[in-house]
Structures are given as C-alpha cells and as structure tokens.
C-alpha cells in the first residue's frame, strides 16, 4: 500500500502510527455496525409510536460511523498543542450541552441526560470524556514537572499557583454534580473511577486512595437517603428488587445461544428493547454462541493491552497519563457493560465501546482514540 522510502505526510503517518491499535478499533467498529444493525432491525419494527423499517438503525448508524471514522483519522494527524486546545473546546461544548439538559430537559427512561436533535439523541457525558482525560493528564504532567515522583508527598502540592488544584476542581466538579443529579449514576461512577485510576498512576498512595473511597462511600450514603433515584438504583442492586425485565431477557439470550449460537433461531433478543445498545453483547452471544463471546472478550482485552503497552513505553509523562487514563476508561466501561449484561450488576445505560449502537458514544471514543494515536505517534517519533 505504502513504501517506506516515500516521504509524503500520509506515508509517514502510516508507518509511524500504532497500526495494531488502529486496526483493532476499525475491527470493533465493523463488528459493532454489523450486530447493531442485526439486533436493531427487530427493535426498529417494534418502535413506538411508529414502527420503522428494518434498515432504520442502519440508516442512522451509517452517519455516525462515517463521522466517527473521519474524527478518528483526522484527529490522529494532530499534534499535542492542537489536541490540548481541542480538549478545552470539548469541555466547553460539554458544559453548554449539560446546561441545555438543565434548562430544557428531555427525559428518556427516567433520565434527563440526553439532548434531542432531530431524530438523534446526544449524551453530553459521552462528549466530555476525551477532554476530561486529556486535560487531567495535562494537569498531572504539569504537577509532575514541579514535584517529580513526590507529587502527592510534597506538603505544598495543594497550594500550586499554576496550574492550580482549585482551578481543576472548579472545572470538573460542577459537571460531575450535574451528571450525577440527572440522574446518571453510571457516568458519575465511571468518571470518578477513571480519575482515581489516573491519580494512582500518578503516584497517589493507597492510604489516600482509601480515604477517597471512604469519602465516596459517605457521599453515596447521603445520596441514598436524600435522592430517590439513587435510593431506587442501589436498592435494586443490593436487594434484587425493581424492573428486571431486560436483565432477565439478556441472561436468557446468553443461555439460549449455547456453545455455537442459535443463528436464525435466535428469538429471545427480540424482547430486548436495548439489544442494539446496552445489551448488544447478549444479542451477539445468542446469535453466535459462547465461542464468539470468548472471541469478543479477547478482542477487548487485546485493545486494553495495546493501550497499557503504549502507556508503559511513553517517554512523555503527559502521554503516559493520557493513554493510561484512556485504558482505564475503556476497561471500566467494558466491565460495567458486561457485568450488567450478565445480570451481575444493575444496568447503568453504559455502551460497549465501538460495538454498541450510539452516536455520541461512538464519536466520543473515536475522538479520544484518535488523540491517543496522535500523541503516541508524536511521543515515539517526534519526542
């Protein structure tokens, strides 16, 4: 396709990019598009108030896949400075969209976290993920330049003038509060989990980690007794009460798939309203069986392994934190989706990265992984 002796920018990009990670992302997107359309064809025919043709989600999804691919490739050509500026813009756009959900809430399945634009639903929490990780990585790298490995040991670390802890807190805490109160407990826990992972990567002591967990437990306890939606979700998780319809259908779909899958006889997924989104893994297993289930897990783990490898070999602390944070986000979100699908955890409305149907999630991950490909390339060949 390309010759190493050629000097064009595209040729340099092709040989310098982490092609294994790029190919894996493209593979997951192809798999996701196929199964999202396959599972979505049944869902489309049962939409209310007006049933849609079987190709309804294919028609909508192709637009997002095209936008995702363009975002992925264009972003992978950028440099660190532009990526930082785009991350700031991403956070600003996310704040504006969150503000819209407060002023003009559009409630879907009991949550006002979506923005409806025409026939599309946009989730601001998905849009903000790339900016959150990149800016957190930049902040931690700037802190490391000043304090080195004793980042969380230095007594004056909390009194920095620039960048300042309080500036960072003022930037993200309001957004997390809004996300949490929508209600969107799943995204709130995801953001907090990623932040804690990035702090641990940066050298946070386990004692401090324990303190943060205790503080988080205290906040959840208060929320449990003061916020109805949090009380209901935690009660559902702990006692097994509440609406189990989709979880039950999901588990039955997996069981019906058996070892080799049900193929054309896969019918249980037809009762899953979210078979093409949150429960797409169950739809895949019912169609192709346990063998495909293991293959899918291996593909996801391999992507995680590639991210961890890139982080370990990074020379720049910023790249180390950014890629490590991306690995944390990818891994945690996959785990939340899979354990919910298996009925081990209450559903959180969390997509399976690159595979579940969902425009804002897909484009958001393409944006983030495009930035990862760009900074890893710059760190390896330009650093």
LODOVO-436750 format. One record per residue (C-alpha): x, y, z; residue in three letters. Coordinates in pm, whole numbers, padded with zeros to 5 digits, always signed. Layout:
N
XYZAla
...
***
This chain:
383
+00000+00000+00000Unk
+00273+00244+00105Unk
+00650+00228+00060Unk
+00875+00327+00348Unk
+01100+00521+00111Unk
+00821+00761+00019Unk
+00826+01095+00201Unk
+00464+01208+00192Unk
+00288+01305+00512Unk
+00037+01024+00466Unk
+00315+00770+00426Unk
+00493+00893+00738Unk
+00166+00877+00927Unk
+00101+00519+00813Unk
+00441+00390+00926Unk
+00454+00591+01249Unk
+00101+00532+01378Unk
+00023+00244+01614Unk
-00132+00037+01337Unk
-00229-00252+01564Unk
-00442-00023+01780Unk
-00590+00144+01471Unk
-00678-00191+01311Unk
-00840-00314+01633Unk
-01056-00003+01659Unk
-01166-00045+01297Unk
-01238-00415+01355Unk
-01453-00341+01660Unk
-01642-00077+01463Unk
-01715-00322+01180Unk
-01834-00586+01427Unk
-02043-00327+01608Unk
-02204-00197+01289Unk
-02298-00548+01178Unk
-02452-00659+01507Unk
-02609-00324+01593Unk
-02794-00339+01263Unk
-02877-00709+01307Unk
-03020-00661+01656Unk
-03163-00319+01574Unk
-03370-00448+01283Unk
-03607-00621+01526Unk
-03610-00324+01765Unk
-03698-00087+01478Unk
-04006-00288+01387Unk
-04137-00253+01743Unk
-04065+00117+01796Unk
-04342+00329+01942Unk
-04546+00524+01849Unk
-04449+00443+01490Unk
-04275+00119+01382Unk
-03982+00167+01144Unk
-03838-00046+00860Unk
-03563-00295+00944Unk
-03292-00070+00799Unk
-03387+00224+01027Unk
-03085+00192+01259Unk
-02854+00115+00965Unk
-02962+00439+00802Unk
-02899+00638+01121Unk
-02591+00445+01223Unk
-02401+00491+00897Unk
-02396+00866+00957Unk
-02236+00820+01299Unk
-01989+00558+01174Unk
-01884+00791+00892Unk
-01847+01081+01136Unk
-01658+00856+01378Unk
-01414+00739+01111Unk
-01349+01094+00992Unk
-01295+01206+01352Unk
-01061+00915+01424Unk
-00838+00969+01119Unk
-00831+01350+01123Unk
-00752+01364+01495Unk
-00471+01110+01459Unk
-00279+01360+01241Unk
-00278+01637+01505Unk
-00003+01742+01743Unk
-00008+01779+02120Unk
-00075+02155+02123Unk
-00379+02129+01898Unk
-00508+01831+02095Unk
-00492+02030+02419Unk
-00684+02316+02259Unk
-00945+02076+02122Unk
-00980+01920+02466Unk
-01058+02259+02618Unk
-01314+02316+02342Unk
-01459+01971+02407Unk
-01511+02053+02775Unk
-01671+02389+02691Unk
-01910+02224+02445Unk
-01987+01959+02707Unk
-02069+02227+02965Unk
-02302+02401+02720Unk
-02481+02076+02640Unk
-02514+01994+03010Unk
-02664+02340+03064Unk
-02917+02266+02790Unk
-03023+01946+02969Unk
-03094+02157+03279Unk
-03283+02434+03101Unk
-03472+02209+02858Unk
-03459+01852+02994Unk
-03552+01568+02761Unk
-03635+01271+02981Unk
-03564+00926+02840Unk
-03610+00617+03060Unk
-03627+00829+03372Unk
-03315+01032+03300Unk
-03286+01386+03163Unk
-02928+01335+03046Unk
-02995+01339+02670Unk
-03028+01619+02417Unk
-03258+01553+02124Unk
-03154+01698+01789Unk
-03393+01582+01522Unk
-03403+01202+01543Unk
-03069+01184+01726Unk
-03003+01172+02100Unk
-02675+01316+02227Unk
-02533+01236+02570Unk
-02312+01523+02699Unk
-02139+01285+02941Unk
-02004+01092+02639Unk
-01892+01407+02462Unk
-01686+01526+02762Unk
-01487+01204+02818Unk
-01198+01285+02577Unk
-01149+01636+02716Unk
-01171+01509+03073Unk
-00893+01254+03023Unk
-00662+01476+02816Unk
-00688+01778+03049Unk
-00648+01560+03359Unk
-00336+01409+03201Unk
-00200+01755+03120Unk
-00268+01875+03473Unk
-00094+01575+03632Unk
+00203+01607+03395Unk
+00244+01975+03488Unk
+00230+01878+03854Unk
+00494+01610+03793Unk
+00728+01864+03632Unk
+00723+02063+03955Unk
+00728+01788+04218Unk
+00857+01481+04034Unk
+00781+01143+04189Unk
+00686+01313+04517Unk
+00380+01469+04357Unk
+00146+01356+04634Unk
+00405+01374+04909Unk
+00516+01737+04883Unk
+00338+01940+05150Unk
+00289+02237+04919Unk
+00143+02034+04632Unk
-00207+02152+04718Unk
-00103+02518+04706Unk
+00019+02536+04348Unk
-00038+02865+04172Unk
-00028+02740+03817Unk
-00181+02504+03738Unk
-00395+02519+04050Unk
-00585+02232+04207Unk
-00881+02459+04269Unk
-00892+02562+03904Unk
-00912+02196+03807Unk
-01179+02124+04070Unk
-01384+02424+03958Unk
-01366+02294+03601Unk
-01491+01940+03653Unk
-01677+01908+03985Unk
-01984+02110+03870Unk
-02012+01891+03561Unk
-01994+01573+03771Unk
-02262+01706+04005Unk
-02493+01783+03712Unk
-02432+01439+03560Unk
-02499+01271+03896Unk
-02826+01457+03956Unk
-02977+01398+03611Unk
-02979+01108+03721Unk
-02678+00941+03556Unk
-02513+00746+03836Unk
-02333+00519+03589Unk
-02146+00802+03415Unk
-02067+00966+03750Unk
-01909+00648+03884Unk
-01724+00599+03554Unk
-01571+00947+03569Unk
-01473+00904+03934Unk
-01327+00559+03866Unk
-01115+00691+03579Unk
-00997+00987+03788Unk
-00893+00760+04074Unk
-00706+00531+03832Unk
-00520+00829+03685Unk
-00431+00955+04032Unk
-00299+00610+04125Unk
-00094+00605+03805Unk
+00044+00945+03903Unk
+00158+00812+04241Unk
-00136+00854+04478Unk
-00073+00647+04792Unk
-00304+00363+04884Unk
-00380+00539+05212Unk
-00506+00841+05021Unk
-00695+00608+04790Unk
-00864+00451+05091Unk
-00962+00797+05213Unk
-01116+00880+04875Unk
-01311+00554+04876Unk
-01438+00630+05227Unk
-01539+00980+05119Unk
-01714+00840+04814Unk
-01897+00590+05032Unk
-02011+00873+05256Unk
-02141+01071+04959Unk
-02330+00766+04829Unk
-02479+00707+05173Unk
-02606+01065+05188Unk
-02738+01039+04832Unk
-02907+00708+04916Unk
-03117+00871+05186Unk
-03180+01204+05011Unk
-03220+01122+04639Unk
-03498+00889+04526Unk
-03333+00772+04204Unk
-03010+00681+04386Unk
-03209+00501+04657Unk
-03400+00302+04396Unk
-03091+00204+04196Unk
-02886+00098+04499Unk
-03183-00095+04639Unk
-03221-00271+04306Unk
-02854-00365+04312Unk
-02845-00481+04675Unk
-03184-00647+04715Unk
-03259-00755+04360Unk
-03588-00568+04354Unk
-03707-00348+04071Unk
-03761-00397+03698Unk
-03553-00696+03590Unk
-03713-00747+03250Unk
-03418-00651+03030Unk
-03162-00820+03255Unk
-03369-01140+03259Unk
-03406-01131+02880Unk
-03033-01067+02846Unk
-02936-01367+03060Unk
-03185-01589+02877Unk
-03043-01474+02542Unk
-02694-01577+02650Unk
-02819-01913+02777Unk
-03016-01973+02457Unk
-02706-01907+02249Unk
-02533-02214+02389Unk
-02188-02303+02264Unk
-02230-02243+01890Unk
-02516-01993+01885Unk
-02879-02008+01776Unk
-02836-01839+01440Unk
-03172-01788+01270Unk
-03345-01938+01576Unk
-03229-01653+01799Unk
-03559-01506+01917Unk
-03516-01407+02283Unk
-03319-01093+02190Unk
-03634-00975+02010Unk
-03776-00896+02354Unk
-03480-00673+02441Unk
-03560-00306+02369Unk
-03189-00221+02406Unk
-03050-00524+02221Unk
-02863-00296+01981Unk
-02717-00068+02253Unk
-02660-00161+02618Unk
-02728-00534+02571Unk
-02562-00592+02235Unk
-02323-00848+02389Unk
-02622-01068+02477Unk
-02752-01040+02120Unk
-02410-01138+01983Unk
-02384-01441+02213Unk
-02735-01562+02127Unk
-02655-01540+01755Unk
-02306-01693+01758Unk
-02269-01862+02096Unk
-02003-01891+02363Unk
-01723-01913+02107Unk
-01796-01562+01982Unk
-01839-01446+02342Unk
-01482-01551+02418Unk
-01354-01401+02092Unk
-01518-01068+02175Unk
-01365-01067+02523Unk
-01022-01143+02376Unk
-01055-00854+02130Unk
-01149-00610+02408Unk
-00867-00734+02632Unk
-00622-00701+02343Unk
-00720-00336+02289Unk
-00666-00278+02661Unk
-00327-00450+02638Unk
-00221-00228+02347Unk
-00316+00084+02543Unk
-00127-00029+02852Unk
+00179-00113+02639Unk
+00174+00231+02475Unk
+00144+00395+02817Unk
+00434+00197+02964Unk
+00664+00284+02672Unk
+00572+00654+02668Unk
+00862+00896+02725Unk
+00644+01198+02797Unk
+00455+01198+03128Unk
+00156+01361+02960Unk
+00132+01074+02711Unk
+00174+00823+02993Unk
-00116+00970+03190Unk
-00340+01026+02886Unk
-00302+00675+02745Unk
-00326+00525+03094Unk
-00648+00719+03153Unk
-00785+00600+02820Unk
-00707+00241+02917Unk
-00889+00295+03248Unk
-01194+00443+03074Unk
-01207+00166+02814Unk
-01159-00112+03069Unk
-01405+00021+03329Unk
-01677+00093+03073Unk
-01640-00253+02919Unk
-01663-00413+03264Unk
-01974-00215+03360Unk
-02148-00308+03036Unk
-02056-00677+03052Unk
-02144-00736+03418Unk
-02477-00560+03360Unk
-02543-00781+03058Unk
-02469-01091+03265Unk
-02707-00975+03538Unk
-02430-00931+03796Unk
-02488-00558+03832Unk
-02779-00319+03788Unk
-02794-00179+03430Unk
-02627+00163+03403Unk
-02710+00257+03045Unk
-02344+00208+02954Unk
-02248+00120+02597Unk
-01985-00133+02493Unk
-01713+00085+02332Unk
-01715+00088+01949Unk
-01965-00201+01940Unk
-02294-00076+02086Unk
-02514+00144+01869Unk
-02491+00500+01998Unk
-02376+00808+01812Unk
-02231+01024+02089Unk
-02053+00727+02248Unk
-01901+00613+01917Unk
-01788+00959+01808Unk
-01656+01035+02157Unk
-01442+00720+02165Unk
-01320+00781+01807Unk
-01218+01132+01912Unk
-01035+01002+02219Unk
-00858+00716+02040Unk
-00763+00947+01754Unk
-00592+01174+02007Unk
-00421+00874+02166Unk
-00288+00760+01828Unk
-00162+01114+01762Unk
+00020+01169+02093Unk
+00170+00819+02094Unk
+00299+00879+01742Unk
+00442+01220+01837Unk
+00600+01080+02154Unk
+00764+00792+01969Unk
+00883+00965+01653Unk
+00891+01336+01728Unk
+00968+01346+02101Unk
***
